[in-house]
Amino acid sequence: MFGYFLHDPNGLDIRVVDVKTHKSVTVPGSNGLFSPRWSPNGRYIAALSPDFTTVKLFDFATQKWTDWLTEPAGSVSYPVWSADSNYLYFDDLVTDEEWIRRIKIGENRPERIFAVDGIERYSGPLGLWSGQTADGSWMFVRDSSTQEIYQLGIELPRQEEK
């Protein structure tokens, strides 16, 4: 699944690729949406409006979109599903202080999980990225200035040639 952009505001939609046929199909009703996230249980897609104010939820069982959450402009960034598909977490960069919040399936009021303070975050071309690992730990891109350089070295086992 991916978000598609045709270089005009009306050209946003969400598409699903059939890996066997290599063809993509537009998710019905996804025009004007981007940043799709497929729930781990496969039942839902969460997607954003271009102004980061509305989270829409597509239910594969009903084949319908619903408005799940509406927030002030820019307060829903980098959504990520919980492993059990019951919550959608997101980074709120503009409401009060920076918070990681979440909203539960079937509800329309998010709750604050923790404040993101004390981390010098790097603002890349798409804003301050955050994400979650498979075990539920949070990841952030840190701004460590241009004075510090880090390197990670790794040696992988070689495959024997036959």
CORVEN-V574719 format. One record per backbone hydrogen bond with DSSP energy under -1.0 kcal/mol. CO is the residue of the C=O (numbers start at 1). NH is the residue of the N-H. If there is no record, write none. Layout:
CO | NH
CO | NH
//
This chain:
2 | 15
4 | 13
8 | 11
12 | 32
13 | 4
14 | 27
15 | 2
16 | 25
18 | 22
23 | 18
25 | 16
27 | 30
30 | 33
34 | 48
37 | 46
39 | 42
43 | 60
44 | 39
45 | 58
46 | 37
47 | 56
48 | 34
49 | 52
51 | 74
52 | 76
53 | 71
54 | 49
55 | 68
55 | 69
56 | 47
57 | 66
58 | 45
59 | 63
64 | 59
66 | 57
69 | 55
72 | 75
77 | 91
80 | 89
82 | 85
86 | 105
87 | 82
88 | 103
89 | 80
90 | 101
91 | 77
92 | 99
98 | 116
99 | 92
100 | 113
100 | 114
101 | 90
102 | 111
103 | 88
104 | 107
111 | 102
114 | 100
115 | 117
119 | 121
120 | 143
124 | 127
127 | 124
129 | 141
131 | 139
133 | 136
137 | 133
139 | 131
141 | 122
//
